[in-house]
Amino acid sequence: ELERAVVNISAISEHIEWQTSDAISALQDETHDLSHVVLQNRMALNFLLAAQGGVCA
């Protein structure tokens, strides 16, 4: 019975490990995508400000 409990805990730990890994990968993808949106917004803002004679530092 103890051995079965250890095997179950091991299986649960492995499942949690895979779920955590998947979640981290998804967050990395989201962060990467968000950085592109931020850069695009920054470029658009610079363009608009430059068109009005200002600059965005």
CHARMM-style PDB file with segment names, atoms N, HN, CA, C and O in Angstrom:
ATOM      1  N   GLU     1       0.831  -1.204   0.000  1.00  0.00      PROA
ATOM      2  CA  GLU     1       0.000   0.000   0.000  1.00  0.00      PROA
ATOM      3  C   GLU     1       0.873   1.263   0.000  1.00  0.00      PROA
ATOM      4  O   GLU     1       0.561   2.234  -0.690  1.00  0.00      PROA
ATOM      5  N   LEU     2       1.942   1.249   0.758  1.00  0.00      PROA
ATOM      6  HN  LEU     2       2.195   0.461   1.319  1.00  0.00      PROA
ATOM      7  CA  LEU     2       2.852   2.393   0.786  1.00  0.00      PROA
ATOM      8  C   LEU     2       3.508   2.578  -0.580  1.00  0.00      PROA
ATOM      9  O   LEU     2       3.665   3.697  -1.066  1.00  0.00      PROA
ATOM     10  N   GLU     3       3.885   1.456  -1.184  1.00  0.00      PROA
ATOM     11  HN  GLU     3       3.757   0.546  -0.789  1.00  0.00      PROA
ATOM     12  CA  GLU     3       4.514   1.534  -2.505  1.00  0.00      PROA
ATOM     13  C   GLU     3       3.542   2.123  -3.532  1.00  0.00      PROA
ATOM     14  O   GLU     3       3.943   2.922  -4.379  1.00  0.00      PROA
ATOM     15  N   ARG     4       2.286   1.734  -3.459  1.00  0.00      PROA
ATOM     16  HN  ARG     4       1.960   1.085  -2.772  1.00  0.00      PROA
ATOM     17  CA  ARG     4       1.273   2.272  -4.368  1.00  0.00      PROA
ATOM     18  C   ARG     4       1.108   3.774  -4.156  1.00  0.00      PROA
ATOM     19  O   ARG     4       0.961   4.528  -5.117  1.00  0.00      PROA
ATOM     20  N   ALA     5       1.133   4.203  -2.902  1.00  0.00      PROA
ATOM     21  HN  ALA     5       1.253   3.590  -2.121  1.00  0.00      PROA
ATOM     22  CA  ALA     5       1.010   5.630  -2.600  1.00  0.00      PROA
ATOM     23  C   ALA     5       2.186   6.403  -3.175  1.00  0.00      PROA
ATOM     24  O   ALA     5       2.009   7.492  -3.720  1.00  0.00      PROA
ATOM     25  N   VAL     6       3.383   5.846  -3.057  1.00  0.00      PROA
ATOM     26  HN  VAL     6       3.527   4.961  -2.614  1.00  0.00      PROA
ATOM     27  CA  VAL     6       4.575   6.504  -3.603  1.00  0.00      PROA
ATOM     28  C   VAL     6       4.470   6.602  -5.125  1.00  0.00      PROA
ATOM     29  O   VAL     6       4.808   7.633  -5.706  1.00  0.00      PROA
ATOM     30  N   VAL     7       4.007   5.543  -5.763  1.00  0.00      PROA
ATOM     31  HN  VAL     7       3.732   4.705  -5.291  1.00  0.00      PROA
ATOM     32  CA  VAL     7       3.841   5.554  -7.222  1.00  0.00      PROA
ATOM     33  C   VAL     7       2.806   6.600  -7.625  1.00  0.00      PROA
ATOM     34  O   VAL     7       3.005   7.325  -8.599  1.00  0.00      PROA
ATOM     35  N   ASN     8       1.709   6.681  -6.888  1.00  0.00      PROA
ATOM     36  HN  ASN     8       1.546   6.092  -6.097  1.00  0.00      PROA
ATOM     37  CA  ASN     8       0.675   7.676  -7.185  1.00  0.00      PROA
ATOM     38  C   ASN     8       1.202   9.092  -7.022  1.00  0.00      PROA
ATOM     39  O   ASN     8       0.946   9.958  -7.859  1.00  0.00      PROA
ATOM     40  N   ILE     9       1.936   9.324  -5.947  1.00  0.00      PROA
ATOM     41  HN  ILE     9       2.144   8.621  -5.267  1.00  0.00      PROA
ATOM     42  CA  ILE     9       2.513  10.656  -5.721  1.00  0.00      PROA
ATOM     43  C   ILE     9       3.486  10.997  -6.839  1.00  0.00      PROA
ATOM     44  O   ILE     9       3.520  12.132  -7.313  1.00  0.00      PROA
ATOM     45  N   SER    10       4.265  10.032  -7.254  1.00  0.00      PROA
ATOM     46  HN  SER    10       4.238   9.110  -6.869  1.00  0.00      PROA
ATOM     47  CA  SER    10       5.211  10.250  -8.344  1.00  0.00      PROA
ATOM     48  C   SER    10       4.481  10.607  -9.637  1.00  0.00      PROA
ATOM     49  O   SER    10       4.891  11.520 -10.354  1.00  0.00      PROA
ATOM     50  N   ALA    11       3.409   9.892  -9.929  1.00  0.00      PROA
ATOM     51  HN  ALA    11       3.076   9.151  -9.346  1.00  0.00      PROA
ATOM     52  CA  ALA    11       2.637  10.162 -11.148  1.00  0.00      PROA
ATOM     53  C   ALA    11       1.994  11.540 -11.090  1.00  0.00      PROA
ATOM     54  O   ALA    11       1.981  12.268 -12.083  1.00  0.00      PROA
ATOM     55  N   ILE    12       1.466  11.893  -9.938  1.00  0.00      PROA
ATOM     56  HN  ILE    12       1.476  11.302  -9.132  1.00  0.00      PROA
ATOM     57  CA  ILE    12       0.849  13.214  -9.776  1.00  0.00      PROA
ATOM     58  C   ILE    12       1.894  14.311  -9.924  1.00  0.00      PROA
ATOM     59  O   ILE    12       1.643  15.332 -10.563  1.00  0.00      PROA
ATOM     60  N   SER    13       3.065  14.098  -9.333  1.00  0.00      PROA
ATOM     61  HN  SER    13       3.269  13.268  -8.813  1.00  0.00      PROA
ATOM     62  CA  SER    13       4.146  15.085  -9.442  1.00  0.00      PROA
ATOM     63  C   SER    13       4.563  15.275 -10.897  1.00  0.00      PROA
ATOM     64  O   SER    13       4.793  16.400 -11.342  1.00  0.00      PROA
ATOM     65  N   GLU    14       4.659  14.172 -11.632  1.00  0.00      PROA
ATOM     66  HN  GLU    14       4.472  13.259 -11.271  1.00  0.00      PROA
ATOM     67  CA  GLU    14       5.038  14.261 -13.042  1.00  0.00      PROA
ATOM     68  C   GLU    14       3.971  15.004 -13.844  1.00  0.00      PROA
ATOM     69  O   GLU    14       4.292  15.807 -14.719  1.00  0.00      PROA
ATOM     70  N   HSD    15       2.717  14.735 -13.544  1.00  0.00      PROA
ATOM     71  HN  HSD    15       2.456  14.082 -12.833  1.00  0.00      PROA
ATOM     72  CA  HSD    15       1.617  15.425 -14.228  1.00  0.00      PROA
ATOM     73  C   HSD    15       1.675  16.930 -13.951  1.00  0.00      PROA
ATOM     74  O   HSD    15       1.512  17.741 -14.863  1.00  0.00      PROA
ATOM     75  N   ILE    16       1.904  17.291 -12.709  1.00  0.00      PROA
ATOM     76  HN  ILE    16       2.036  16.632 -11.968  1.00  0.00      PROA
ATOM     77  CA  ILE    16       2.013  18.708 -12.345  1.00  0.00      PROA
ATOM     78  C   ILE    16       3.213  19.340 -13.041  1.00  0.00      PROA
ATOM     79  O   ILE    16       3.149  20.486 -13.486  1.00  0.00      PROA
ATOM     80  N   GLU    17       4.302  18.591 -13.131  1.00  0.00      PROA
ATOM     81  HN  GLU    17       4.355  17.660 -12.770  1.00  0.00      PROA
ATOM     82  CA  GLU    17       5.498  19.097 -13.809  1.00  0.00      PROA
ATOM     83  C   GLU    17       5.197  19.421 -15.269  1.00  0.00      PROA
ATOM     84  O   GLU    17       5.609  20.468 -15.769  1.00  0.00      PROA
ATOM     85  N   TRP    18       4.481  18.528 -15.958  1.00  0.00      PROA
ATOM     86  HN  TRP    18       4.147  17.677 -15.552  1.00  0.00      PROA
ATOM     87  CA  TRP    18       4.139  18.764 -17.364  1.00  0.00      PROA
ATOM     88  C   TRP    18       3.184  19.945 -17.509  1.00  0.00      PROA
ATOM     89  O   TRP    18       3.330  20.758 -18.422  1.00  0.00      PROA
ATOM     90  N   GLN    19       2.210  20.037 -16.612  1.00  0.00      PROA
ATOM     91  HN  GLN    19       2.092  19.376 -15.870  1.00  0.00      PROA
ATOM     92  CA  GLN    19       1.273  21.165 -16.669  1.00  0.00      PROA
ATOM     93  C   GLN    19       2.000  22.488 -16.437  1.00  0.00      PROA
ATOM     94  O   GLN    19       1.727  23.485 -17.107  1.00  0.00      PROA
ATOM     95  N   THR    20       2.921  22.485 -15.486  1.00  0.00      PROA
ATOM     96  HN  THR    20       3.143  21.676 -14.942  1.00  0.00      PROA
ATOM     97  CA  THR    20       3.689  23.698 -15.196  1.00  0.00      PROA
ATOM     98  C   THR    20       4.553  24.086 -16.388  1.00  0.00      PROA
ATOM     99  O   THR    20       4.638  25.260 -16.746  1.00  0.00      PROA
ATOM    100  N   SER    21       5.186  23.106 -16.992  1.00  0.00      PROA
ATOM    101  HN  SER    21       5.117  22.152 -16.701  1.00  0.00      PROA
ATOM    102  CA  SER    21       6.015  23.361 -18.166  1.00  0.00      PROA
ATOM    103  C   SER    21       5.186  23.938 -19.313  1.00  0.00      PROA
ATOM    104  O   SER    21       5.610  24.881 -19.981  1.00  0.00      PROA
ATOM    105  N   ASP    22       4.005  23.366 -19.536  1.00  0.00      PROA
ATOM    106  HN  ASP    22       3.660  22.600 -18.993  1.00  0.00      PROA
ATOM    107  CA  ASP    22       3.119  23.884 -20.585  1.00  0.00      PROA
ATOM    108  C   ASP    22       2.680  25.315 -20.288  1.00  0.00      PROA
ATOM    109  O   ASP    22       2.623  26.151 -21.191  1.00  0.00      PROA
ATOM    110  N   ALA    23       2.374  25.594 -19.031  1.00  0.00      PROA
ATOM    111  HN  ALA    23       2.420  24.915 -18.298  1.00  0.00      PROA
ATOM    112  CA  ALA    23       1.941  26.941 -18.646  1.00  0.00      PROA
ATOM    113  C   ALA    23       3.065  27.947 -18.852  1.00  0.00      PROA
ATOM    114  O   ALA    23       2.831  29.052 -19.341  1.00  0.00      PROA
ATOM    115  N   ILE    24       4.277  27.571 -18.482  1.00  0.00      PROA
ATOM    116  HN  ILE    24       4.468  26.673 -18.085  1.00  0.00      PROA
ATOM    117  CA  ILE    24       5.424  28.474 -18.660  1.00  0.00      PROA
ATOM    118  C   ILE    24       5.669  28.729 -20.144  1.00  0.00      PROA
ATOM    119  O   ILE    24       5.943  29.862 -20.540  1.00  0.00      PROA
ATOM    120  N   SER    25       5.576  27.701 -20.955  1.00  0.00      PROA
ATOM    121  HN  SER    25       5.354  26.780 -20.634  1.00  0.00      PROA
ATOM    122  CA  SER    25       5.751  27.872 -22.407  1.00  0.00      PROA
ATOM    123  C   SER    25       4.698  28.813 -22.982  1.00  0.00      PROA
ATOM    124  O   SER    25       5.006  29.668 -23.812  1.00  0.00      PROA
ATOM    125  N   ALA    26       3.463  28.651 -22.538  1.00  0.00      PROA
ATOM    126  HN  ALA    26       3.213  27.956 -21.863  1.00  0.00      PROA
ATOM    127  CA  ALA    26       2.392  29.530 -23.014  1.00  0.00      PROA
ATOM    128  C   ALA    26       2.645  30.971 -22.597  1.00  0.00      PROA
ATOM    129  O   ALA    26       2.414  31.896 -23.376  1.00  0.00      PROA
ATOM    130  N   LEU    27       3.119  31.166 -21.372  1.00  0.00      PROA
ATOM    131  HN  LEU    27       3.308  30.415 -20.738  1.00  0.00      PROA
ATOM    132  CA  LEU    27       3.427  32.521 -20.906  1.00  0.00      PROA
ATOM    133  C   LEU    27       4.582  33.123 -21.692  1.00  0.00      PROA
ATOM    134  O   LEU    27       4.572  34.318 -21.988  1.00  0.00      PROA
ATOM    135  N   GLN    28       5.575  32.312 -22.032  1.00  0.00      PROA
ATOM    136  HN  GLN    28       5.583  31.341 -21.791  1.00  0.00      PROA
ATOM    137  CA  GLN    28       6.688  32.808 -22.839  1.00  0.00      PROA
ATOM    138  C   GLN    28       6.197  33.251 -24.216  1.00  0.00      PROA
ATOM    139  O   GLN    28       6.612  34.295 -24.719  1.00  0.00      PROA
ATOM    140  N   ASP    29       5.322  32.465 -24.821  1.00  0.00      PROA
ATOM    141  HN  ASP    29       4.985  31.617 -24.413  1.00  0.00      PROA
ATOM    142  CA  ASP    29       4.758  32.839 -26.124  1.00  0.00      PROA
ATOM    143  C   ASP    29       3.966  34.139 -26.021  1.00  0.00      PROA
ATOM    144  O   ASP    29       4.079  35.017 -26.876  1.00  0.00      PROA
ATOM    145  N   GLU    30       3.167  34.251 -24.968  1.00  0.00      PROA
ATOM    146  HN  GLU    30       3.075  33.538 -24.273  1.00  0.00      PROA
ATOM    147  CA  GLU    30       2.361  35.457 -24.770  1.00  0.00      PROA
ATOM    148  C   GLU    30       3.247  36.681 -24.567  1.00  0.00      PROA
ATOM    149  O   GLU    30       2.972  37.747 -25.117  1.00  0.00      PROA
ATOM    150  N   THR    31       4.298  36.530 -23.786  1.00  0.00      PROA
ATOM    151  HN  THR    31       4.521  35.663 -23.340  1.00  0.00      PROA
ATOM    152  CA  THR    31       5.226  37.632 -23.533  1.00  0.00      PROA
ATOM    153  C   THR    31       5.908  38.057 -24.827  1.00  0.00      PROA
ATOM    154  O   THR    31       6.079  39.248 -25.087  1.00  0.00      PROA
ATOM    155  N   HSD    32       6.294  37.081 -25.632  1.00  0.00      PROA
ATOM    156  HN  HSD    32       6.156  36.114 -25.421  1.00  0.00      PROA
ATOM    157  CA  HSD    32       6.934  37.382 -26.916  1.00  0.00      PROA
ATOM    158  C   HSD    32       5.976  38.155 -27.821  1.00  0.00      PROA
ATOM    159  O   HSD    32       6.355  39.158 -28.425  1.00  0.00      PROA
ATOM    160  N   ASP    33       4.736  37.683 -27.910  1.00  0.00      PROA
ATOM    161  HN  ASP    33       4.428  36.868 -27.419  1.00  0.00      PROA
ATOM    162  CA  ASP    33       3.736  38.366 -28.730  1.00  0.00      PROA
ATOM    163  C   ASP    33       3.458  39.770 -28.211  1.00  0.00      PROA
ATOM    164  O   ASP    33       3.333  40.713 -28.992  1.00  0.00      PROA
ATOM    165  N   LEU    34       3.362  39.907 -26.904  1.00  0.00      PROA
ATOM    166  HN  LEU    34       3.464  39.141 -26.269  1.00  0.00      PROA
ATOM    167  CA  LEU    34       3.091  41.212 -26.301  1.00  0.00      PROA
ATOM    168  C   LEU    34       4.224  42.189 -26.581  1.00  0.00      PROA
ATOM    169  O   LEU    34       3.975  43.373 -26.812  1.00  0.00      PROA
ATOM    170  N   SER    35       5.461  41.713 -26.562  1.00  0.00      PROA
ATOM    171  HN  SER    35       5.663  40.752 -26.374  1.00  0.00      PROA
ATOM    172  CA  SER    35       6.587  42.606 -26.841  1.00  0.00      PROA
ATOM    173  C   SER    35       6.502  43.160 -28.257  1.00  0.00      PROA
ATOM    174  O   SER    35       6.879  44.307 -28.498  1.00  0.00      PROA
ATOM    175  N   HSD    36       6.008  42.355 -29.196  1.00  0.00      PROA
ATOM    176  HN  HSD    36       5.702  41.423 -29.000  1.00  0.00      PROA
ATOM    177  CA  HSD    36       5.828  42.845 -30.569  1.00  0.00      PROA
ATOM    178  C   HSD    36       4.745  43.923 -30.628  1.00  0.00      PROA
ATOM    179  O   HSD    36       4.903  44.922 -31.331  1.00  0.00      PROA
ATOM    180  N   VAL    37       3.665  43.730 -29.906  1.00  0.00      PROA
ATOM    181  HN  VAL    37       3.536  42.920 -29.334  1.00  0.00      PROA
ATOM    182  CA  VAL    37       2.586  44.724 -29.885  1.00  0.00      PROA
ATOM    183  C   VAL    37       3.089  46.023 -29.269  1.00  0.00      PROA
ATOM    184  O   VAL    37       2.788  47.107 -29.770  1.00  0.00      PROA
ATOM    185  N   VAL    38       3.849  45.921 -28.194  1.00  0.00      PROA
ATOM    186  HN  VAL    38       4.094  45.041 -27.787  1.00  0.00      PROA
ATOM    187  CA  VAL    38       4.399  47.120 -27.551  1.00  0.00      PROA
ATOM    188  C   VAL    38       5.304  47.865 -28.523  1.00  0.00      PROA
ATOM    189  O   VAL    38       5.235  49.090 -28.617  1.00  0.00      PROA
ATOM    190  N   LEU    39       6.145  47.144 -29.242  1.00  0.00      PROA
ATOM    191  HN  LEU    39       6.200  46.148 -29.167  1.00  0.00      PROA
ATOM    192  CA  LEU    39       7.036  47.781 -30.213  1.00  0.00      PROA
ATOM    193  C   LEU    39       6.239  48.451 -31.330  1.00  0.00      PROA
ATOM    194  O   LEU    39       6.560  49.565 -31.743  1.00  0.00      PROA
ATOM    195  N   GLN    40       5.204  47.773 -31.815  1.00  0.00      PROA
ATOM    196  HN  GLN    40       4.943  46.868 -31.480  1.00  0.00      PROA
ATOM    197  CA  GLN    40       4.366  48.365 -32.861  1.00  0.00      PROA
ATOM    198  C   GLN    40       3.681  49.632 -32.364  1.00  0.00      PROA
ATOM    199  O   GLN    40       3.609  50.625 -33.088  1.00  0.00      PROA
ATOM    200  N   ASN    41       3.180  49.605 -31.139  1.00  0.00      PROA
ATOM    201  HN  ASN    41       3.238  48.798 -30.550  1.00  0.00      PROA
ATOM    202  CA  ASN    41       2.539  50.793 -30.567  1.00  0.00      PROA
ATOM    203  C   ASN    41       3.539  51.928 -30.411  1.00  0.00      PROA
ATOM    204  O   ASN    41       3.221  53.087 -30.681  1.00  0.00      PROA
ATOM    205  N   ARG    42       4.737  51.594 -29.978  1.00  0.00      PROA
ATOM    206  HN  ARG    42       4.995  50.653 -29.759  1.00  0.00      PROA
ATOM    207  CA  ARG    42       5.777  52.614 -29.816  1.00  0.00      PROA
ATOM    208  C   ARG    42       6.129  53.253 -31.157  1.00  0.00      PROA
ATOM    209  O   ARG    42       6.295  54.469 -31.253  1.00  0.00      PROA
ATOM    210  N   MET    43       6.242  52.418 -32.192  1.00  0.00      PROA
ATOM    211  HN  MET    43       6.108  51.430 -32.115  1.00  0.00      PROA
ATOM    212  CA  MET    43       6.554  52.937 -33.522  1.00  0.00      PROA
ATOM    213  C   MET    43       5.426  53.822 -34.038  1.00  0.00      PROA
ATOM    214  O   MET    43       5.684  54.866 -34.636  1.00  0.00      PROA
ATOM    215  N   ALA    44       4.181  53.416 -33.814  1.00  0.00      PROA
ATOM    216  HN  ALA    44       3.972  52.568 -33.328  1.00  0.00      PROA
ATOM    217  CA  ALA    44       3.038  54.221 -34.249  1.00  0.00      PROA
ATOM    218  C   ALA    44       3.006  55.553 -33.513  1.00  0.00      PROA
ATOM    219  O   ALA    44       2.741  56.593 -34.115  1.00  0.00      PROA
ATOM    220  N   LEU    45       3.274  55.523 -32.218  1.00  0.00      PROA
ATOM    221  HN  LEU    45       3.490  54.678 -31.729  1.00  0.00      PROA
ATOM    222  CA  LEU    45       3.299  56.759 -31.434  1.00  0.00      PROA
ATOM    223  C   LEU    45       4.410  57.681 -31.921  1.00  0.00      PROA
ATOM    224  O   LEU    45       4.199  58.885 -32.065  1.00  0.00      PROA
ATOM    225  N   ASN    46       5.579  57.129 -32.172  1.00  0.00      PROA
ATOM    226  HN  ASN    46       5.751  56.151 -32.054  1.00  0.00      PROA
ATOM    227  CA  ASN    46       6.686  57.936 -32.697  1.00  0.00      PROA
ATOM    228  C   ASN    46       6.310  58.559 -34.041  1.00  0.00      PROA
ATOM    229  O   ASN    46       6.616  59.723 -34.299  1.00  0.00      PROA
ATOM    230  N   PHE    47       5.651  57.784 -34.889  1.00  0.00      PROA
ATOM    231  HN  PHE    47       5.403  56.838 -34.679  1.00  0.00      PROA
ATOM    232  CA  PHE    47       5.234  58.291 -36.194  1.00  0.00      PROA
ATOM    233  C   PHE    47       4.248  59.442 -36.040  1.00  0.00      PROA
ATOM    234  O   PHE    47       4.380  60.472 -36.701  1.00  0.00      PROA
ATOM    235  N   LEU    48       3.256  59.264 -35.163  1.00  0.00      PROA
ATOM    236  HN  LEU    48       3.150  58.427 -34.626  1.00  0.00      PROA
ATOM    237  CA  LEU    48       2.257  60.317 -34.956  1.00  0.00      PROA
ATOM    238  C   LEU    48       2.884  61.576 -34.364  1.00  0.00      PROA
ATOM    239  O   LEU    48       2.572  62.691 -34.785  1.00  0.00      PROA
ATOM    240  N   LEU    49       3.756  61.394 -33.399  1.00  0.00      PROA
ATOM    241  HN  LEU    49       4.010  60.489 -33.058  1.00  0.00      PROA
ATOM    242  CA  LEU    49       4.403  62.560 -32.790  1.00  0.00      PROA
ATOM    243  C   LEU    49       5.341  63.252 -33.772  1.00  0.00      PROA
ATOM    244  O   LEU    49       5.415  64.480 -33.800  1.00  0.00      PROA
ATOM    245  N   ALA    50       6.053  62.474 -34.575  1.00  0.00      PROA
ATOM    246  HN  ALA    50       5.993  61.477 -34.553  1.00  0.00      PROA
ATOM    247  CA  ALA    50       6.955  63.069 -35.566  1.00  0.00      PROA
ATOM    248  C   ALA    50       6.160  63.855 -36.605  1.00  0.00      PROA
ATOM    249  O   ALA    50       6.610  64.900 -37.075  1.00  0.00      PROA
ATOM    250  N   ALA    51       4.985  63.354 -36.962  1.00  0.00      PROA
ATOM    251  HN  ALA    51       4.619  62.505 -36.581  1.00  0.00      PROA
ATOM    252  CA  ALA    51       4.138  64.047 -37.934  1.00  0.00      PROA
ATOM    253  C   ALA    51       3.665  65.387 -37.394  1.00  0.00      PROA
ATOM    254  O   ALA    51       3.353  66.297 -38.161  1.00  0.00      PROA
ATOM    255  N   GLN    52       3.612  65.506 -36.067  1.00  0.00      PROA
ATOM    256  HN  GLN    52       3.865  64.766 -35.443  1.00  0.00      PROA
ATOM    257  CA  GLN    52       3.185  66.759 -35.441  1.00  0.00      PROA
ATOM    258  C   GLN    52       4.375  67.598 -34.989  1.00  0.00      PROA
ATOM    259  O   GLN    52       4.201  68.632 -34.343  1.00  0.00      PROA
ATOM    260  N   GLY    53       5.586  67.155 -35.330  1.00  0.00      PROA
ATOM    261  HN  GLY    53       5.727  66.316 -35.855  1.00  0.00      PROA
ATOM    262  CA  GLY    53       6.782  67.917 -34.991  1.00  0.00      PROA
ATOM    263  C   GLY    53       7.372  67.574 -33.643  1.00  0.00      PROA
ATOM    264  O   GLY    53       8.310  68.241 -33.207  1.00  0.00      PROA
ATOM    265  N   GLY    54       6.864  66.562 -32.966  1.00  0.00      PROA
ATOM    266  HN  GLY    54       6.103  66.020 -33.320  1.00  0.00      PROA
ATOM    267  CA  GLY    54       7.408  66.151 -31.674  1.00  0.00      PROA
ATOM    268  C   GLY    54       8.153  64.839 -31.799  1.00  0.00      PROA
ATOM    269  O   GLY    54       8.193  64.224 -32.864  1.00  0.00      PROA
ATOM    270  N   VAL    55       8.739  64.425 -30.695  1.00  0.00      PROA
ATOM    271  HN  VAL    55       8.706  64.924 -29.829  1.00  0.00      PROA
ATOM    272  CA  VAL    55       9.441  63.135 -30.675  1.00  0.00      PROA
ATOM    273  C   VAL    55       9.066  62.391 -29.407  1.00  0.00      PROA
ATOM    274  O   VAL    55       8.659  62.994 -28.414  1.00  0.00      PROA
ATOM    275  N   CYS    56       9.204  61.105 -29.451  1.00  0.00      PROA
ATOM    276  HN  CYS    56       9.534  60.615 -30.257  1.00  0.00      PROA
ATOM    277  CA  CYS    56       8.945  60.259 -28.283  1.00  0.00      PROA
ATOM    278  C   CYS    56      10.268  59.661 -27.856  1.00  0.00      PROA
ATOM    279  O   CYS    56      10.864  58.870 -28.587  1.00  0.00      PROA
ATOM    280  N   ALA    57      10.729  60.033 -26.677  1.00  0.00      PROA
ATOM    281  HN  ALA    57      10.245  60.676 -26.083  1.00  0.00      PROA
ATOM    282  CA  ALA    57      12.034  59.544 -26.204  1.00  0.00      PROA
ATOM    283  C   ALA    57      11.896  58.211 -25.525  1.00  0.00      PROA
ATOM    284  OT1 ALA    57      12.888  57.647 -25.065  1.00  0.00      PROA
TER     285      ALA     57
END
